[in-house]
Amino acid sequence: MGAMQEWLAQAAEDRQSTGIIRRAESAPSGSVEPLDLASYDYLGLAADSRLHAAAIATIKSVGTGARASRVVTGTVAAHVELERELCSLTAQPAALVFSSGYTANLGVLTALGSSDTLFLTDQHIHASLIDGARLARGSVQIFPHADLGALERALAARTMKRAIVVVESIYSVFGDAADLAATAALCAKYDALLVVDEAHGIGVAGAGRGGVHAAGLAGADHVVMTATMSKALGAQGGAVLGSPVLREHLVNTARTMIFDTGLAPASAAAAAEACRIIANEPQLVAAVERNAGIIAEVCGIERSDGAVQSIPLRSPEAAVRVTAALRESGVLVGCFRPPSVPDGISRIRITASAALDPPQALRAARLIASAVASDSAHA
Ligand SMILES: Cc1ncc(COP(=O)(O)O)c(C=O)c1O
């Protein structure tokens, strides 16, 4: 075996011993469609025929790929349309669409940060934000999750010229919401910029318009919003929203904008259609709330602020067992174990998708409650 193969085999053995093996495989297709409470398609829009029609029409008119970076010839009408729809949904003055939420976060943090910047990052933020802050070459300080006292102390003690605070509006594992109004007020007091990732907020929080909008911060000078089209919007792609001058800065300096091929036009068209649906169909967003309520009540857990809720389990093995048992019963849930859980506690993660009608949500919730109870009974 060559040195590289030996090293990879050793790494695989180490992973095996920790019990954390990730797989990128499609789910086996069975005769019964499972109830999907594991995906991020919060509104069920990935299966919506209106999104499909928008994507297909765009493919027919401009083709399947953007063919080039957006700053060369890769900007198409669908990108412009998506930016307009995002601004209209969130009441932000300007938007810039990236190829994914990941590249949007890398792009904005690296373009705004420098060696003179202190990044103050909430302990629970997503990997893309952590990577963006690290790549920006400033200094990174993590504050305990949602601890505004700790954030204020760090802001008050700062010696670097600029500060950027990074949070999410709704956190993905626990579904809890950040106090955006209070965080933005602290940022204003200490002359810091606030970057809010709305990956799990857009389409869900604030009647679907997001947490920044709900907090009355849309268009605020010192607040920047990022989003992904891959969750509630049922498509693919990412965006940064804020002032026109910010957009111009990103077009000229964000490396993941300049050196990345533009978002596939069909995804942009589908996401634009999703924005229109969210704005016009409040009952869709309300269905998430309804299903989350059913799940929380039946499972005896506290209702979270977002579309996701989680049930802690006593070990990583228990999380795997409960997830597998539920899959057998036709219910898909997410299985979260260290190191993918911010607090080190294994859990199943349940999405209250609007695609479930009330009887389906009730059936899934009962199966989940019973799988969790029967696993604990066999402890
Ligand atoms: C909070 C958060 N930000 C960003 C991303 C990345 O988005 P995308 O999947 O569009 O790259 C995710 C996706 O998991 C996320 O949960």
The ligand as an SDF file (V2000), in Angstrom:
LIG
                    3D

 16 16  0  0  0  0  0  0  0  0999 V2000
  -26.7770   28.0740    8.6540 C   0  0  0  0  0  0  0  0  0  0  0  0
  -26.3440   27.6290    7.2930 C   0  0  0  0  0  0  0  0  0  0  0  0
  -25.6730   28.4830    6.5180 N   0  0  0  0  0  0  0  0  0  0  0  0
  -25.2460   28.1350    5.2870 C   0  0  0  0  0  0  0  0  0  0  0  0
  -25.4810   26.8820    4.7860 C   0  0  0  0  0  0  0  0  0  0  0  0
  -24.9630   26.5170    3.4420 C   0  0  0  0  0  0  0  0  0  0  0  0
  -25.9560   26.6280    2.4770 O   0  0  0  0  0  0  0  0  0  0  0  0
  -25.8520   25.8500    1.0890 P   0  0  0  0  0  0  0  0  0  0  0  0
  -26.3230   24.4730    1.3540 O   0  0  0  0  0  0  0  0  0  0  0  0
  -26.7320   26.6080    0.1730 O   0  0  0  0  0  0  0  0  0  0  0  0
  -24.4280   25.8830    0.6690 O   0  0  0  0  0  0  0  0  0  0  0  0
  -26.1990   25.9620    5.5470 C   0  0  0  0  0  0  0  0  0  0  0  0
  -26.4790   24.6230    4.9810 C   0  0  0  0  0  0  0  0  0  0  0  0
  -26.4990   23.6090    5.5730 O   0  0  0  0  0  0  0  0  0  0  0  0
  -26.6310   26.3300    6.8460 C   0  0  0  0  0  0  0  0  0  0  0  0
  -27.3080   25.4790    7.6310 O   0  0  0  0  0  0  0  0  0  0  0  0
  1  2  1  0
  2  3  1  0
  2 15  2  0
  3  4  2  0
  4  5  1  0
  5  6  1  0
  5 12  2  0
  6  7  1  0
  7  8  1  0
  8  9  2  0
  8 10  1  0
  8 11  1  0
 12 13  1  0
 12 15  1  0
 13 14  2  0
 15 16  1  0
M  END
$$$$
